[in-house]
Amino acid sequence: MDKIAKSLSAANLSAESSSIAKALETWNAFKNTRDKELIPLLFAGSIEKAKEIAGGIQAERYNTILEETKRTVEKAKANVPKMVGALKKEGKIVGWSFVAGGVVFVAFLVLIAKFLSSSVISPVALVSQKSRAMADGDFSAADIEINRKDEI
């Protein structure tokens, strides 16, 4: 029950908080009575006194815990459709975010391709074109202006 209580508290179920709080309060009283009264009575041999406590206040506490946890579960079940709707909406947002990210990435790749084309491929194509013209006997195309400091 202690692990369940921690899980419920961590889930931050605000609509169910009063039922959870009541169940936890009752559980702590149940546990304290069990540990501090019932178990010592059983070890002391006072079986009848232990049965009286177990059938009285402990039974009431047990029923309260059951009622409050059932109430919490029912409230949580009522919220499921709303939570599913919210998750679907968030899923669509995430999906469109991936699409938008993909479009931005493709645009970035196109810009890189344009840059590479203009800085590397265009000068090589120009040299190739002038070389072809010179091979055909047109030496007027031999004059190539180069404003670069690399091999091209």
Rosetta constraint file for C-alpha pairs under 8 A:
AtomPair CA 1 CA 5 HARMONIC 6.07 0.50
AtomPair CA 1 CA 27 HARMONIC 7.75 0.50
AtomPair CA 2 CA 6 HARMONIC 6.29 0.50
AtomPair CA 3 CA 7 HARMONIC 6.21 0.50
AtomPair CA 4 CA 8 HARMONIC 6.11 0.50
AtomPair CA 5 CA 9 HARMONIC 6.11 0.50
AtomPair CA 5 CA 20 HARMONIC 7.83 0.50
AtomPair CA 5 CA 24 HARMONIC 6.73 0.50
AtomPair CA 6 CA 10 HARMONIC 6.04 0.50
AtomPair CA 7 CA 11 HARMONIC 6.11 0.50
AtomPair CA 8 CA 12 HARMONIC 6.76 0.50
AtomPair CA 8 CA 13 HARMONIC 7.03 0.50
AtomPair CA 8 CA 20 HARMONIC 7.56 0.50
AtomPair CA 9 CA 13 HARMONIC 7.27 0.50
AtomPair CA 12 CA 17 HARMONIC 7.94 0.50
AtomPair CA 13 CA 17 HARMONIC 6.01 0.50
AtomPair CA 15 CA 75 HARMONIC 7.56 0.50
AtomPair CA 16 CA 20 HARMONIC 6.11 0.50
AtomPair CA 16 CA 72 HARMONIC 5.49 0.50
AtomPair CA 16 CA 75 HARMONIC 6.60 0.50
AtomPair CA 16 CA 76 HARMONIC 7.43 0.50
AtomPair CA 17 CA 21 HARMONIC 5.85 0.50
AtomPair CA 18 CA 22 HARMONIC 6.13 0.50
AtomPair CA 19 CA 23 HARMONIC 6.10 0.50
AtomPair CA 19 CA 68 HARMONIC 5.25 0.50
AtomPair CA 19 CA 69 HARMONIC 7.06 0.50
AtomPair CA 19 CA 71 HARMONIC 6.86 0.50
AtomPair CA 19 CA 72 HARMONIC 5.99 0.50
AtomPair CA 20 CA 24 HARMONIC 6.05 0.50
AtomPair CA 20 CA 68 HARMONIC 6.85 0.50
AtomPair CA 20 CA 69 HARMONIC 6.97 0.50
AtomPair CA 20 CA 72 HARMONIC 6.72 0.50
AtomPair CA 21 CA 25 HARMONIC 6.02 0.50
AtomPair CA 22 CA 26 HARMONIC 6.07 0.50
AtomPair CA 22 CA 65 HARMONIC 7.90 0.50
AtomPair CA 22 CA 68 HARMONIC 6.99 0.50
AtomPair CA 23 CA 27 HARMONIC 5.97 0.50
AtomPair CA 23 CA 64 HARMONIC 6.99 0.50
AtomPair CA 23 CA 65 HARMONIC 4.90 0.50
AtomPair CA 23 CA 66 HARMONIC 8.00 0.50
AtomPair CA 23 CA 68 HARMONIC 5.56 0.50
AtomPair CA 23 CA 69 HARMONIC 6.61 0.50
AtomPair CA 24 CA 28 HARMONIC 6.12 0.50
AtomPair CA 24 CA 65 HARMONIC 7.81 0.50
AtomPair CA 25 CA 29 HARMONIC 6.41 0.50
AtomPair CA 26 CA 30 HARMONIC 6.05 0.50
AtomPair CA 26 CA 61 HARMONIC 5.96 0.50
AtomPair CA 26 CA 64 HARMONIC 7.16 0.50
AtomPair CA 26 CA 65 HARMONIC 6.39 0.50
AtomPair CA 27 CA 31 HARMONIC 5.98 0.50
AtomPair CA 27 CA 61 HARMONIC 7.37 0.50
AtomPair CA 27 CA 62 HARMONIC 7.84 0.50
AtomPair CA 27 CA 65 HARMONIC 6.64 0.50
AtomPair CA 28 CA 32 HARMONIC 6.04 0.50
AtomPair CA 29 CA 33 HARMONIC 6.11 0.50
AtomPair CA 29 CA 61 HARMONIC 7.92 0.50
AtomPair CA 30 CA 34 HARMONIC 6.12 0.50
AtomPair CA 30 CA 58 HARMONIC 6.12 0.50
AtomPair CA 30 CA 61 HARMONIC 6.25 0.50
AtomPair CA 30 CA 62 HARMONIC 7.42 0.50
AtomPair CA 31 CA 35 HARMONIC 6.05 0.50
AtomPair CA 32 CA 36 HARMONIC 5.71 0.50
AtomPair CA 32 CA 37 HARMONIC 7.76 0.50
AtomPair CA 33 CA 37 HARMONIC 5.19 0.50
AtomPair CA 33 CA 38 HARMONIC 6.41 0.50
AtomPair CA 33 CA 58 HARMONIC 7.77 0.50
AtomPair CA 34 CA 38 HARMONIC 4.78 0.50
AtomPair CA 34 CA 39 HARMONIC 6.08 0.50
AtomPair CA 35 CA 39 HARMONIC 5.68 0.50
AtomPair CA 35 CA 40 HARMONIC 7.50 0.50
AtomPair CA 36 CA 40 HARMONIC 6.55 0.50
AtomPair CA 37 CA 41 HARMONIC 6.09 0.50
AtomPair CA 37 CA 50 HARMONIC 7.84 0.50
AtomPair CA 38 CA 42 HARMONIC 6.21 0.50
AtomPair CA 38 CA 50 HARMONIC 5.38 0.50
AtomPair CA 38 CA 53 HARMONIC 7.34 0.50
AtomPair CA 38 CA 54 HARMONIC 7.52 0.50
AtomPair CA 39 CA 43 HARMONIC 6.27 0.50
AtomPair CA 40 CA 44 HARMONIC 6.08 0.50
AtomPair CA 41 CA 45 HARMONIC 6.20 0.50
AtomPair CA 41 CA 46 HARMONIC 5.12 0.50
AtomPair CA 41 CA 47 HARMONIC 6.82 0.50
AtomPair CA 41 CA 49 HARMONIC 7.21 0.50
AtomPair CA 41 CA 50 HARMONIC 5.89 0.50
AtomPair CA 42 CA 46 HARMONIC 5.68 0.50
AtomPair CA 42 CA 47 HARMONIC 5.67 0.50
AtomPair CA 42 CA 50 HARMONIC 6.48 0.50
AtomPair CA 46 CA 50 HARMONIC 6.28 0.50
AtomPair CA 47 CA 51 HARMONIC 6.08 0.50
AtomPair CA 48 CA 52 HARMONIC 6.16 0.50
AtomPair CA 49 CA 53 HARMONIC 6.42 0.50
AtomPair CA 50 CA 54 HARMONIC 6.03 0.50
AtomPair CA 51 CA 55 HARMONIC 5.82 0.50
AtomPair CA 52 CA 56 HARMONIC 5.89 0.50
AtomPair CA 53 CA 57 HARMONIC 5.90 0.50
AtomPair CA 53 CA 58 HARMONIC 6.23 0.50
AtomPair CA 54 CA 58 HARMONIC 4.84 0.50
AtomPair CA 54 CA 59 HARMONIC 6.04 0.50
AtomPair CA 55 CA 59 HARMONIC 5.28 0.50
AtomPair CA 56 CA 60 HARMONIC 6.45 0.50
AtomPair CA 57 CA 61 HARMONIC 6.12 0.50
AtomPair CA 58 CA 62 HARMONIC 6.03 0.50
AtomPair CA 59 CA 63 HARMONIC 6.21 0.50
AtomPair CA 60 CA 64 HARMONIC 6.18 0.50
AtomPair CA 61 CA 65 HARMONIC 6.16 0.50
AtomPair CA 62 CA 66 HARMONIC 6.31 0.50
AtomPair CA 63 CA 67 HARMONIC 6.13 0.50
AtomPair CA 64 CA 68 HARMONIC 6.07 0.50
AtomPair CA 65 CA 69 HARMONIC 6.05 0.50
AtomPair CA 66 CA 70 HARMONIC 6.04 0.50
AtomPair CA 67 CA 71 HARMONIC 6.10 0.50
AtomPair CA 68 CA 72 HARMONIC 6.13 0.50
AtomPair CA 69 CA 73 HARMONIC 6.13 0.50
AtomPair CA 70 CA 74 HARMONIC 6.14 0.50
AtomPair CA 71 CA 75 HARMONIC 6.22 0.50
AtomPair CA 72 CA 76 HARMONIC 6.15 0.50
AtomPair CA 73 CA 77 HARMONIC 6.06 0.50
AtomPair CA 74 CA 78 HARMONIC 6.22 0.50
AtomPair CA 75 CA 79 HARMONIC 6.52 0.50
AtomPair CA 76 CA 80 HARMONIC 6.51 0.50
AtomPair CA 79 CA 83 HARMONIC 6.15 0.50
AtomPair CA 80 CA 84 HARMONIC 6.00 0.50
AtomPair CA 81 CA 85 HARMONIC 6.16 0.50
AtomPair CA 82 CA 86 HARMONIC 6.27 0.50
AtomPair CA 83 CA 87 HARMONIC 6.18 0.50
AtomPair CA 84 CA 88 HARMONIC 6.17 0.50
AtomPair CA 85 CA 89 HARMONIC 6.22 0.50
AtomPair CA 86 CA 90 HARMONIC 6.17 0.50
AtomPair CA 87 CA 91 HARMONIC 5.96 0.50
AtomPair CA 88 CA 92 HARMONIC 6.28 0.50
AtomPair CA 89 CA 93 HARMONIC 6.40 0.50
AtomPair CA 90 CA 94 HARMONIC 6.17 0.50
AtomPair CA 91 CA 95 HARMONIC 6.09 0.50
AtomPair CA 92 CA 96 HARMONIC 6.15 0.50
AtomPair CA 93 CA 97 HARMONIC 6.05 0.50
AtomPair CA 94 CA 98 HARMONIC 6.33 0.50
AtomPair CA 95 CA 99 HARMONIC 6.44 0.50
AtomPair CA 96 CA 100 HARMONIC 6.07 0.50
AtomPair CA 97 CA 101 HARMONIC 5.98 0.50
AtomPair CA 98 CA 102 HARMONIC 6.04 0.50
AtomPair CA 99 CA 103 HARMONIC 6.27 0.50
AtomPair CA 100 CA 104 HARMONIC 6.25 0.50
AtomPair CA 101 CA 105 HARMONIC 6.10 0.50
AtomPair CA 102 CA 106 HARMONIC 6.14 0.50
AtomPair CA 103 CA 107 HARMONIC 6.15 0.50
AtomPair CA 104 CA 108 HARMONIC 6.15 0.50
AtomPair CA 105 CA 109 HARMONIC 6.26 0.50
AtomPair CA 106 CA 110 HARMONIC 6.22 0.50
AtomPair CA 107 CA 111 HARMONIC 6.31 0.50
AtomPair CA 108 CA 112 HARMONIC 6.29 0.50
AtomPair CA 109 CA 113 HARMONIC 6.15 0.50
AtomPair CA 110 CA 114 HARMONIC 6.17 0.50
AtomPair CA 111 CA 115 HARMONIC 6.17 0.50
AtomPair CA 112 CA 116 HARMONIC 6.14 0.50
AtomPair CA 113 CA 117 HARMONIC 5.94 0.50
AtomPair CA 114 CA 118 HARMONIC 6.13 0.50
AtomPair CA 115 CA 119 HARMONIC 6.01 0.50
AtomPair CA 116 CA 120 HARMONIC 5.51 0.50
AtomPair CA 116 CA 121 HARMONIC 6.72 0.50
AtomPair CA 117 CA 121 HARMONIC 4.77 0.50
AtomPair CA 117 CA 122 HARMONIC 5.98 0.50
AtomPair CA 118 CA 122 HARMONIC 5.33 0.50
AtomPair CA 118 CA 123 HARMONIC 7.74 0.50
AtomPair CA 119 CA 123 HARMONIC 7.10 0.50
AtomPair CA 120 CA 124 HARMONIC 6.62 0.50
AtomPair CA 121 CA 125 HARMONIC 6.09 0.50
AtomPair CA 122 CA 126 HARMONIC 6.19 0.50
AtomPair CA 123 CA 127 HARMONIC 6.25 0.50
AtomPair CA 123 CA 152 HARMONIC 7.01 0.50
AtomPair CA 124 CA 128 HARMONIC 6.12 0.50
AtomPair CA 124 CA 152 HARMONIC 6.97 0.50
AtomPair CA 125 CA 129 HARMONIC 6.09 0.50
AtomPair CA 126 CA 130 HARMONIC 6.21 0.50
AtomPair CA 127 CA 131 HARMONIC 6.03 0.50
AtomPair CA 127 CA 144 HARMONIC 7.83 0.50
AtomPair CA 128 CA 132 HARMONIC 6.16 0.50
AtomPair CA 129 CA 133 HARMONIC 6.32 0.50
AtomPair CA 130 CA 134 HARMONIC 6.24 0.50
AtomPair CA 130 CA 141 HARMONIC 5.59 0.50
AtomPair CA 130 CA 142 HARMONIC 6.38 0.50
AtomPair CA 130 CA 144 HARMONIC 7.81 0.50
AtomPair CA 131 CA 135 HARMONIC 6.12 0.50
AtomPair CA 131 CA 142 HARMONIC 7.58 0.50
AtomPair CA 132 CA 136 HARMONIC 6.30 0.50
AtomPair CA 133 CA 137 HARMONIC 6.51 0.50
AtomPair CA 133 CA 138 HARMONIC 5.31 0.50
AtomPair CA 133 CA 139 HARMONIC 7.26 0.50
AtomPair CA 133 CA 141 HARMONIC 6.45 0.50
AtomPair CA 134 CA 138 HARMONIC 4.81 0.50
AtomPair CA 134 CA 139 HARMONIC 5.10 0.50
AtomPair CA 134 CA 140 HARMONIC 7.90 0.50
AtomPair CA 134 CA 141 HARMONIC 6.56 0.50
AtomPair CA 134 CA 142 HARMONIC 6.54 0.50
AtomPair CA 138 CA 142 HARMONIC 7.82 0.50
AtomPair CA 146 CA 152 HARMONIC 7.93 0.50
AtomPair CA 148 CA 152 HARMONIC 7.08 0.50
